[in-house]
Amino acid sequence: MATSNIGQQQTSPYDDYTDQERRLEAEMEASSMSLVDHLEELRWRIFKCLIALAIGGVIAFIFRDQIMNFLQGPLPSRANALRSAHGKLVVVGLTEGFTITLLVSLAAGTVLALPVLLYQTWAFIAPGLYDHEKKYAIPFIFIGLALFLAGSIVCYAILRFPIEWLISFSGSNFTELVTADNYFSFVAIFLLIFGIVFEMPLVLTFLAKVGLISEQTLRKKRSVAHVGMWLAACFLTPGADFYSPLILGVAMSILYELTIIIIHFTVKDAVVTA
């Protein structure tokens, strides 16, 4: 009897581990889909994203004047002399005004549709995750939206400085005229880059939650990561000014260090799987 009890005590941890594995496999089998099902699911997710983008674009087009006036906020007052005689940005050609209005509406519509886009992205990924990983859906959507907006707000607040720096090179040797296409393209690229970069804490924390990376990995690769981020900042920012890559590089470095702190306090006993 003693031998039997010892044998049962020795095998019980293995049995518990097997049961846990079996439960995880059952979760995966319940959510498993064939390749055709995945493609069909992807098609519907993309279709819903396009519908959301179209609705957001229409709403933005209705308020296009207010949006474009808002986007001209970072343009310094001294730049009024660089505009047309009426104090407005210049368009070149018959179709440029319509094209710029359409592109600005699509960009603003994308921001309005961002909650739907994030949800559809998560909904497509969720079937491949375990039940205990799916609970991050709502935080993923709201935090992702908040971070994107935070990045755009920070960009909008500091955008005046690189614009002033670039305009200062005109001096007395050049007569510069700011076109609407050049200005709105510059602003849109900046806002998009900062919005995406501010998603870094969310993406890295999620990867740590599912065990693909760890806090130790981020700390060990810190030097390489910072060099890579500063190089990326130089390539990503439009224009040839000094302030743009500096601001983006500082933001990326701060976000990287902040991510390490977040993972330290929110991710416990995660096993790195890759």
C-alpha positions in Angstrom: 0.0 0.0 0.0 2.9 2.4 0.8 4.4 1.7 -2.5 1.1 2.3 -4.2 0.7 5.6 -2.4 4.3 6.7 -3.3 3.6 5.9 -6.9 0.4 7.9 -6.9 2.2 10.8 -5.3 5.0 10.7 -7.9 2.6 10.6 -10.9 0.1 13.2 -9.7 2.2 16.3 -10.8 2.5 14.7 -14.2 -1.2 14.0 -14.4 -1.9 17.7 -13.5 0.4 18.8 -16.2 -1.2 16.5 -18.7 -4.7 17.8 -17.7 -3.5 21.4 -18.2 -2.0 20.6 -21.6 -5.3 18.8 -22.5 -7.3 21.9 -21.6 -5.1 24.2 -23.7 -5.3 21.8 -26.7 -9.1 21.7 -26.3 -9.2 25.5 -26.4 -7.1 25.5 -29.6 -9.2 22.8 -31.2 -12.4 24.6 -30.4 -11.1 27.8 -32.2 -9.3 26.1 -35.0 -10.2 27.0 -38.5 -9.2 25.7 -41.9 -7.3 27.8 -44.4 -10.4 28.5 -46.4 -12.2 29.7 -43.2 -9.3 31.9 -42.4 -9.4 33.5 -45.8 -13.1 34.0 -45.6 -12.7 35.5 -42.1 -10.0 37.8 -43.4 -12.1 38.9 -46.3 -15.0 39.9 -44.1 -12.7 41.7 -41.6 -11.1 43.7 -44.5 -14.6 44.5 -45.9 -15.8 45.8 -42.5 -12.6 47.9 -42.2 -13.2 49.4 -45.6 -16.8 50.3 -44.6 -15.6 52.0 -41.4 -13.0 53.9 -43.5 -15.6 55.0 -45.9 -18.0 56.2 -43.2 -15.1 58.0 -41.4 -14.0 59.6 -44.6 -17.5 60.9 -45.4 -17.8 62.4 -41.9 -14.4 64.0 -42.2 -15.2 65.4 -45.7 -18.3 67.1 -44.2 -16.1 68.9 -41.7 -13.1 69.3 -44.1 -12.8 73.1 -43.6 -12.6 72.8 -39.8 -10.1 69.9 -40.1 -7.8 71.8 -42.5 -7.9 74.9 -40.4 -7.0 72.8 -37.3 -4.0 71.2 -39.2 -2.7 74.7 -40.1 -2.3 75.5 -36.4 1.4 74.6 -36.2 2.2 76.9 -39.1 3.9 79.9 -37.5 2.4 83.3 -37.9 5.5 84.6 -39.6 4.8 82.1 -42.4 1.8 84.2 -43.4 4.2 86.1 -45.6 5.0 82.9 -47.4 1.4 82.2 -48.4 -0.7 83.8 -51.1 -1.8 87.4 -51.0 -5.0 86.3 -49.3 -3.1 84.6 -46.4 -4.1 81.1 -47.6 -2.0 78.1 -48.6 -1.6 77.8 -52.4 -2.8 75.1 -54.7 -1.2 74.5 -58.1 -3.5 73.3 -60.8 -7.2 72.7 -61.2 -7.4 69.3 -59.5 -4.9 69.8 -56.6 -7.5 71.4 -54.3 -9.8 68.5 -54.7 -7.0 65.9 -54.3 -5.7 67.5 -51.1 -9.2 67.7 -49.7 -9.8 64.1 -50.5 -6.5 62.9 -49.0 -7.0 65.0 -45.8 -10.6 63.6 -45.4 -9.3 60.0 -45.8 -6.6 60.6 -43.3 -9.0 62.1 -40.8 -11.5 59.3 -41.5 -8.9 56.7 -40.7 -8.4 58.3 -37.3 -12.2 58.2 -36.8 -12.4 54.6 -37.9 -9.4 53.6 -35.7 -11.5 51.9 -33.0 -13.2 49.7 -35.6 -9.9 48.9 -37.3 -8.3 47.9 -34.0 -11.3 45.7 -33.1 -11.3 44.0 -36.5 -7.6 43.3 -36.2 -8.0 41.8 -32.8 -11.1 39.8 -33.8 -9.1 38.2 -36.6 -6.2 37.3 -34.3 -8.3 36.2 -31.3 -9.3 32.7 -32.7 -5.6 31.7 -32.6 -5.2 32.6 -28.9 -6.1 30.8 -25.7 -9.1 31.9 -23.7 -6.9 33.5 -21.0 -5.2 35.6 -23.7 -8.5 36.9 -25.2 -9.3 38.9 -22.2 -7.0 41.6 -23.4 -9.3 42.5 -26.3 -11.0 45.6 -24.8 -7.8 47.0 -23.2 -6.1 46.4 -26.5 -8.6 48.5 -28.4 -8.9 51.4 -26.0 -5.2 51.6 -25.1 -4.2 51.4 -28.8 -6.5 54.2 -29.6 -5.4 56.3 -26.7 -1.7 55.8 -27.5 -2.2 56.7 -31.2 -4.1 59.9 -30.2 -1.4 60.7 -27.6 1.3 60.4 -30.3 -0.6 62.6 -32.6 -1.2 65.2 -29.9 2.5 65.3 -28.9 3.4 65.7 -32.6 0.9 68.5 -33.1 2.3 70.3 -30.1 5.9 70.3 -31.2 5.4 70.5 -35.0 5.8 74.2 -34.9 9.6 73.9 -34.1 10.7 71.9 -37.1 8.5 74.1 -39.4 10.0 77.3 -38.0 13.5 75.9 -38.4 12.9 74.9 -42.1 11.3 78.3 -42.8 14.3 80.2 -41.3 16.5 78.9 -44.1 14.7 81.1 -46.6 16.2 84.2 -45.1 16.6 87.1 -47.5 17.9 85.1 -50.3 14.8 83.2 -51.3 11.1 83.9 -51.7 9.2 80.8 -50.5 5.6 80.0 -51.1 4.1 77.3 -49.0 1.8 75.1 -51.1 -1.1 73.2 -49.6 0.2 69.9 -51.0 3.6 70.3 -49.4 2.3 71.4 -46.1 -0.5 68.9 -45.5 1.8 66.0 -46.7 4.4 67.1 -44.2 1.9 67.3 -41.3 0.1 64.1 -42.2 3.3 62.1 -42.4 4.5 63.5 -39.0 1.1 62.8 -37.3 1.0 59.2 -38.7 4.6 58.4 -37.7 4.2 59.7 -34.1 0.8 57.9 -33.8 2.3 54.6 -34.9 5.5 55.0 -32.8 3.4 55.6 -29.6 1.9 52.1 -30.1 5.3 50.6 -29.1 4.4 50.0 -25.4 1.2 48.2 -26.4 2.8 46.0 -29.0 5.8 45.0 -26.9 3.7 44.5 -23.7 1.3 42.2 -25.7 4.3 40.2 -27.0 5.6 39.8 -23.5 2.1 38.7 -22.3 2.0 35.9 -24.8 5.6 34.9 -24.1 7.3 36.0 -27.3 9.7 38.4 -25.6 10.7 39.1 -22.0 11.8 42.0 -19.9 15.2 40.5 -19.7 15.5 40.5 -23.5 14.5 44.1 -23.8 17.1 45.1 -21.1 19.8 43.0 -22.7 19.2 44.4 -26.2 18.7 48.0 -24.9 21.8 49.5 -26.5 21.1 47.9 -29.9 17.4 48.9 -29.7 18.3 52.6 -29.0 20.7 52.8 -31.9 18.2 51.2 -34.2 15.4 53.6 -33.1 17.6 56.7 -33.6 18.6 55.4 -37.1 14.9 54.8 -37.8 14.0 58.3 -36.6 16.5 59.8 -39.1 14.9 57.8 -42.0 11.3 58.1 -41.1 11.0 61.9 -40.5 10.3 64.0 -43.6 12.4 67.0 -44.4 16.1 67.7 -43.7 15.8 69.5 -40.4 17.6 68.6 -37.2 14.6 68.8 -34.8 12.4 66.2 -36.5 14.6 63.1 -36.0 15.7 64.4 -32.6 12.1 64.7 -31.3 11.1 61.3 -32.7 14.3 59.6 -31.4 13.8 61.0 -27.9 10.1 59.9 -28.0 11.0 56.4 -29.1 13.8 56.0 -26.5 11.4 57.2 -23.7 8.7 54.8 -24.9 11.1 51.9 -25.0 12.2 52.5 -21.4 8.6 53.0 -20.3 7.7 49.7 -21.9 10.3 47.9 -19.8 8.8 49.3 -16.7 5.3 48.4 -17.7 6.3 44.8 -18.5 8.1 44.6 -15.2 4.9 45.4 -13.2 2.3 43.8 -15.5 3.8 40.6 -16.9 4.5 37.9 -14.3 6.1 34.5 -14.9 5.7 34.7 -18.6 7.5 31.8 -20.4 9.3 33.0 -23.6 8.2 30.6 -26.4 10.4 32.0 -29.2 
